[in-house]
Amino acid sequence: MGVFTSGSAGRSRSLKSVLGGIAVLGTSALILGGCAATTEEEPAGPAEDLTLTIGTILPQSGALAFLGPPEEAGVALAVQEINEAGTSLTVEAIYRDSGDTTTDTATVSVTDLLSQDVDAIIGAASSGVSFTVIDQITGAGVVHFSPAYTSPDFTTYDDDGLYFRTAPSDLLQGEVLGNLIAEDGAATLGLLVLNDAYGTGLAAQLTSTFEAAGGEVVEEQLFNEGDTSFDSQISALTAANPDAIAVITFDQAKIVVPGLVGAGYPGENLYFVDGNLADYSADFETGLITGAKGTAPAPNLTDDFTDRLLAIDPDLDSFLYSSESYDATILIALAALAAGSTDGVDIASKLQEVSGGSGDGEKCTDFASCAQIIADGGIVDYDGPSGPITLNDAGDPTEATIGIFEYGDDNTYAGNRLN
């Protein structure tokens, strides 16, 4: 695979793809929408002990429940290391379920967390779920920080400067996936798309990239969260007989993928995304999707980091979004130290700065060393296991790593970071 460049609306991106490896994308720090407030004042460090309360709304149930364990482990590990650092800041985490858009679980959880006076809420993993609670969170003056939602619509959302994420926008994943499918030789493409902000946003960018590479989307079928029958969508897609089909779903893939293959479509021509890139060894017949590929944010996690996560949760079988969850927690804590306050608005005013967005911070890669820089009156530029991060004025990371993976005969994917 080669090197691609593309740009739109003044934003530049570069892409280098390697099958079974990673595609690293960088974006300019262009302001795309109003979000994170910044300040020119240098931090002097907190004058007194601070207690920071972080709530989470991560998927313990619903269509993305497979992402919940690594995300919660990432938060728990960060909280443990913050509290062990012996600084003036201590952190309490309150874990709640986000469910999915078929329930009001997230609203109930957010209401409960706000009643406990949390200073920041990490989650949700789903863009659709997050849109149902973002106004409730930011309207209360609380930081809303997700490690996993990816809809481009959040970039320009009116959030009072309180929204942030460590996961890249689907503008990046869609570009990687579209170029990957074109590079693999497909001239025509079918799409099965979850009809929510995540699915339609990712599909739009994928379509744009694939067509810019000379391909044609010949069929697009939508479905809604909670649907249990996909016969009509499968019939339409197989009738169009595209060279490739991108399955943009959550755990609905457990139904639609065997349905597509059972209808005669080759499993090797399917493409997965972060919402359904999972271990299907217990769900599919051996060899059902051998050769199928997929994409997901995939920082190059070290053995040390994954070992620390496994010490938190020995049952982890995936690390997807664990590092993004860890870094979100660390950044919130560092912003509280830099602000000398656990007030949500004060934390938000320092989040871009501590991520390196101000451009003049001192590099550090763990909470303890970063906290010491702040205590000494300096400005930090935190780089974590998910990457450099560097939040822009819109609350988005300005660079990210997108992994490209391939399924084997056992219906697990190679190229992930499990060692």
N, C-alpha and C positions, 0 to 999 in steps of 0.2 A: 504494500500500500504506500501511497505517496503522501505528499504534503499539500494541503489545501488551504486556501485563504478565502474568506468571504466577508462581506460587510453590509450592514444596513443601518439606516438612520444614524449614521455617524459612528456606529460601533464597529470595531474591528475584532476579528477572531482568527485564530490560527488553529490548525488541526493536524496532528500527526497520529495516524492509526496503525496499530500493530495487532494482528489477530492473536487472541489469547493474551493480549497484553493490555496496554492502556492508550487512551487518546487524551492528550493534555491540551486544554483550551484556555486561552487567556482572553480577557475582555478589557477594554479600556475602562477607565474610571469615570465614564460619562454619566452625568446625572440623568436618569431616565424617569424619575418621579420623586415627589417630595416624600422624604422619610426622615432618616436619622438626623437629629439635630447635632451640630458640632459646636465646639467652643475653642477659643484661642488661648484660654487660660491654662497655664501649666499646673498640673496637680501637685499638691503639697503632701498628699497622703492623708489618711483619716486621723482625726484628732482623738478619737475614742474607739472603743470596741464596737464592732458592728455585728448584727445578727441578720443574715440574709435568708429569706424563706422563698424557696423555689417550688412551684407546683409543676406537675407534668400531666399532659393529656396525650398519652401515647397508646397505641392500639393493643389492649389486652384481649379484645374480642373484635369480631367483624372481619371484613374482607382483607385487612392488612395485618391481622393478628400475628403473622409470622415475623413481622418487623419489630414487634413490641419488645421481645426479650433483649436483642442486641442494643436497642435504643435505651431501654431502661438501665441496662448494665453500664452503658457509657455514662449516663448521668450519675449512677451510683458510684462508679469509680472516681469520677471527678469530685464528687462531694467528699468521698473518703480522703482523697489526696489533699483537697483544700483544707479540711479540718485537721489533717495530720501535719500541715505545714507550720502550725504554731504562730500564725499571724494574728492581727487584731480582728480578723473576720472569721466567723463561723457560719456554716450553712446547714439549713434543714431542708430536706426534700420531702414533698408529699406527693405520692404517686396515685394517679387516677386514670381511668379508662377513657379513651376517645370514642370507642365504638366505630361505626361508620355512618354513612348518610341515611341508612334505613332506620336509624334510631335517633333519639335526642340525648344519647349518653353524654356526648361532649358538652352540651349545654348544662346538663345536671352537674357534671364534673366541674366545669368552670364556675358555676354558681357556688358550689361547695368550696372550691379553692379561694375564691374571692372573699367568702365569709370568714376564711382563716387568715385574711390579710397577707396573701402572698405578694411578693414584690415583682416576680416574673413568672411566666408560664412557658414551659418548653413543650412544643407540640402545636398542632397535631402532625401526624405523618401524612395524612391525606389533605390535598388542597381543598377538596369539596367540603370536608369536615371543618377545616380551618375557616373557610368563608362563613360558616354558620356561627362562629364564636368570636371572630376577630374584633367586631365592633363592641361586643360585651367586654372583652379583655382590655382593649386600648381605651375604651370609654371610661374604664375605672382607673386609668393612669398606670396600668401595669404593662410591663414589657411582654410582647408576644414574640417568641423566638422559636422557630421550627428548625429541626435538624433534617427534615425530609420533604416538606411540601415544595412543589416545583413549578406550579402554574406561573406563567409570565405575568398574569394579571396582578399579582401581589406587588410587582415592582412599582406600579403607579397608583396603588390603592391609597385612599385617604385614611391614614392610620395615626395621625398626630405624632409622627416620628417615633412610634413605639414598636414597629414591626422590624424584624431581622430574621435572616436565615443563614445557615451554613451550607445548605444544599444548593446546588446550582439550578438556575432556571432551566426549564425544558427547552428553551431556545438553544441550549448547548447540547443536551442529549439528542434532541431532534435532528440537529445538524450532523452529529456523529452517526446516528442510526441511518439517516437518509443517504449519506455518503457510503456507509458500509454496504447497504443493500445494492446501491448502484455499482460499487466496486466489485461486488460478487457476481455481477453480470446480469442482474434482473433488469428487464426493460419495462415490465408492467408490475404493478403493485396493488394488492388489496389490503384494506384496513378494517379491522374489527375494533371498535372504539367505545370505551366507557363514556357515556354522555354526561360528563361533568367537567369542571374546570381543568382538572389534570388531563383527562383523556383527550378532550377536544383541543386543548392548547398544544399538547405534544403532537397530536395528529397534524395540526396545522403546520407546525415547523417541519415535521418529517416530510409532509407533502411538498412544501416549498423547496426544501433541499433536494429531494429526489427528483422533482421536475426540473430544477435548475441544472441537475446533472444529466438531463436528457431523458429521464424516465416518465412514465405516465401512470397516475393512479386511476385504475379502471373500475374500482368498486370500493365504496366505503359504507359500512354498516354500523349503526349505533345501537347501543343497548343501555338500559338503565340499571343503576344499583338496585339489587333485590330481584332482578329477573332470574328465572331458573330454567327457562327454555330458550334455546338459541337456534332452533331448527331453521327458521326463516333466514336468519343472518348467514348460517352455514350454507344453505342452499344457494343464496345469492352470490356468495363469495366463490364457491366451487364452480358455479355456472360461468362466472367471469374468467375462471382459469388463469389467474395472474401468475407471473413467474415467482412471486414471493407474497407472503401475507404477514403483515405486522399485527401482532395480537396485543393491543393496548388495553389491558384489563388489570384487575387485582386477582384474587384467588378464583375468579370465574374461569381462569385458564384451565383449572382442573376438569371443567366440563367441556369447554369449547375446543380444546386441543384434541382430546380423543374423538370428539365429534367431527372435526375437520379431517383428521387422518382416517377415521372410519368411513367418511364420505369419499375417500379416494385421494385426498390431497396429501402430497409427500410431506412428512414431518420435517425433513431436512430443509425445507424451504420456508419454515416458519421463523419469525423473529420476535424475541421477547423484549420486555422493557423492565425498568426497575420495579414497577408495581407487581410483576409476576415472575421475576427471575428468582427461582426457588429450586429446592431439591424435590424432584418428583419421583424419586426412586421407589417410594411407597405408594405412589398414585397411578403410575403409568406402566404398561407392559414394557418389558425390556426392549430397548431399541426403538421405542415409539418416536422419539425426537432426536435420534442420533444425527449430528451435523447441524441441528438448529442452533441459532446464535441469539445473543441478546446483549443489551447494554445496561449499564447502571453506573452511578457515581462510585468510583473505586479507588480511593487513595491507597498507596502502597504501605499497608500496615506492617509494622515491625513485629517480630516474634515477642519482643518485650511487652508491647502494648496488648497483643492478643492474649498473652499469658496473664497479664493483669486483669483483663476482662474475664477470663476463665476462672480466675480466683474469686471473682464476684459472682459469676454464674457458671458453674462447671457444665451445665447442660446446653450451653450455646452451640448451635450447629450452623450459625451464620453470623457474620460481623457487619452486614449491611447497615449503614447509617449509625453504627456504634461510635465511630470517631467523630462524626458530625454532632452527635448528641453530647459527647464528652467535651468537645470544643465549645459548643454553645454554653455549657455550664461554666467552664473555665472563663470564657469571655464575660459572662454576666458578673461573675465574682470579681474579676479584675476591674471591670467598669465601676463596680460598687466601691472598691478600694480607691480607684482614681478619683471618684467623685466625693469620697468621704461620706457616702450616704447610700442607704438602701431604698430610697424612694425611686419608683419606677421611672419617672421623668429624668431624674438625675442619672440613673444608670444608663438610660438611652442616650443621654448627652455625651457619654464617654465610650460607648461601644465601638463606634467607628475608630476612634483614636487608639484604643488598646489593641485593635486588630491590625494596626499598621496603616489605617486609612488616612492618617494625618501626614504620613510620609516622613516623619522625623523622629520616630521612636527607636529605642534600643531593642534589638532582637533578643527574644527569650523563648524557650520552648517548654517550660513547665511552670506551674503556678507559683511554687516557692521562689524561684529566681525572679520571675516577673514581679511578684509582690515586693521583693526586696528593692527592686529598681524604683517602684512607686514610693515605697517608704523613704527612699533616699531623695525623693523629689524629682525623679526622672519620669520620662514618658516611655511606655513599652510598646513593642511591636510583636505581638504573640503569634507564633507559628505553631500549630498543633498537629496531631496525627492525621487530621483530614486535609492538611496542606497549609499554605500561607494565609488563606482565607481573605484578608484585606477587604473589609466591607466598604462598599461605596456609599454615596449619599442617599441611595435608595434602600439601603439595608441589605443589599445582595452581595455575595462574594464575587470578586472580580476575576477569579480564576478557579478552575476545577479540573479534576481528573475523571474522565469517563472511561470505564473499563469495557472491553469487548470480550465476550465469553462464548464458548461453544460447548454444547451438550454432547456427552458420550453415550455409549450403549446403556449405561446404568441410570440414565436420565438425571444425572447431576452435571453441573457445568464446570469446565476447567478454566483456570485463569483467575478464580476468586482468591481471596487472601487467607483462606483457611489453610493452615500448614500441617 
